[in-house]
């Protein structure tokens, strides 16, 4: 008897843990005390970020990519932000969040997008709307 195609209990458990968290209902949030809302990043403790991707006009060499990444990271760190994602010689795909606790503001969002659009070797910039870091859906 072949076991091909069936998932083991360990695989099922890892698939369950990979599902996105669901935002609790407003009614439930009102019943939580301040400590619980803080621990679960709800209400006044909600943290927002945004998805960002861009493509270069032409493939960058290793030195050009390093220089660009250094300047991009310096710019977002100067605003108290950080990013997680992938960078390549063709472009990048990342998620921008506030460094430490907090939320990205619309001013931060606009500043990052404007900075990228001002770089002459960027062909296209796609930035998503602000979304919840803990419960929001990450766009692909």
C-alpha positions in Angstrom: 0.0 0.0 0.0 1.5 3.4 -1.0 1.6 6.4 1.3 2.2 8.7 -1.6 0.0 11.8 -1.6 -1.2 11.5 2.0 -0.1 13.9 4.7 1.4 12.8 8.0 0.1 14.3 11.2 3.3 16.4 11.4 2.7 17.8 7.9 -0.9 18.6 8.8 0.1 20.4 12.0 2.7 22.5 10.1 0.1 23.4 7.5 -2.3 24.6 10.2 0.4 26.7 11.8 1.2 28.4 8.5 -2.4 29.8 8.1 -2.8 33.5 8.6 -4.2 34.7 11.9 -7.7 36.0 11.8 -8.5 39.4 13.2 -10.7 39.0 16.3 -14.2 40.4 16.1 -14.8 44.0 17.5 -17.1 42.6 20.1 -14.4 40.3 21.4 -11.7 43.1 21.4 -14.0 45.2 23.6 -14.0 42.4 26.3 -10.2 42.2 26.4 -8.3 44.3 29.0 -5.4 46.5 28.1 -2.7 43.9 28.8 -4.5 41.3 26.6 -5.0 43.9 23.7 -1.3 44.7 23.9 -0.2 41.1 23.9 -2.4 40.3 20.9 -1.6 43.6 19.1 -5.2 44.7 19.0 -7.1 48.0 19.3 -4.7 50.8 20.2 -1.8 48.4 19.9 -2.4 47.4 16.3 0.7 47.6 14.2 0.6 48.5 10.5 3.0 48.0 7.6 2.9 47.7 3.8 4.0 45.4 1.0 6.5 46.9 -1.5 8.1 45.7 -4.7 10.1 47.3 -7.5 12.0 46.4 -10.6 15.2 47.8 -12.0 15.4 49.1 -15.5 18.4 46.8 -16.2 20.0 44.0 -14.2 22.4 45.5 -11.6 25.9 44.1 -11.0 26.8 43.0 -7.5 28.5 46.3 -6.6 25.5 48.3 -7.9 23.1 46.2 -5.9 25.1 46.6 -2.7 25.3 50.4 -3.1 21.5 50.5 -3.8 20.7 48.3 -0.8 22.9 50.3 1.5 21.3 53.6 0.5 17.8 52.1 0.7 18.4 50.6 4.2 19.9 53.9 5.4 16.8 55.7 4.2 14.3 53.5 5.9 16.3 53.2 9.1 16.5 57.0 9.3 12.7 56.9 9.5 12.7 54.2 12.1 11.5 51.5 9.7 12.9 48.1 8.7 12.1 45.7 5.9 11.9 41.9 5.4 12.0 40.3 2.0 14.2 39.5 -0.9 16.5 41.7 -3.0 17.9 40.6 -6.3 19.7 42.2 -9.2 16.4 42.5 -11.0 14.3 44.0 -8.2 12.9 43.4 -4.7 9.8 42.2 -2.9 9.6 43.2 0.8 7.3 44.2 3.7 8.0 47.5 5.5 7.3 47.7 9.2 8.2 50.0 12.1 11.4 49.1 13.9 10.4 47.9 17.3 6.8 48.4 18.4 4.6 50.8 16.5 3.0 51.4 13.2 4.1 52.8 9.8 2.4 56.1 9.1 1.1 57.3 5.8 3.9 59.9 5.7 6.4 57.0 6.0 4.6 55.1 3.2 4.7 58.2 0.9 8.3 59.0 1.7 9.6 55.5 0.9 7.6 55.3 -2.4 8.7 58.8 -3.4 12.3 58.0 -2.6 12.2 54.9 -4.8 10.5 56.7 -7.6 13.2 59.4 -7.5 15.9 56.7 -8.1 16.8 56.9 -11.8 17.4 53.1 -12.4 14.1 52.0 -10.9 11.6 51.0 -13.7 8.5 50.4 -11.6 7.4 50.6 -7.9 4.3 48.9 -6.5 3.3 49.7 -2.9 0.4 48.1 -1.2 -1.9 49.9 1.3 -1.2 49.9 5.0 -2.2 46.5 6.4 -2.1 44.9 9.8 1.3 43.3 10.5 -0.1 40.5 12.6 -3.5 39.8 11.1 -3.5 41.2 7.6 -3.1 39.3 4.4 0.3 39.8 2.7 -0.1 40.4 -1.0 2.0 38.4 -3.3 
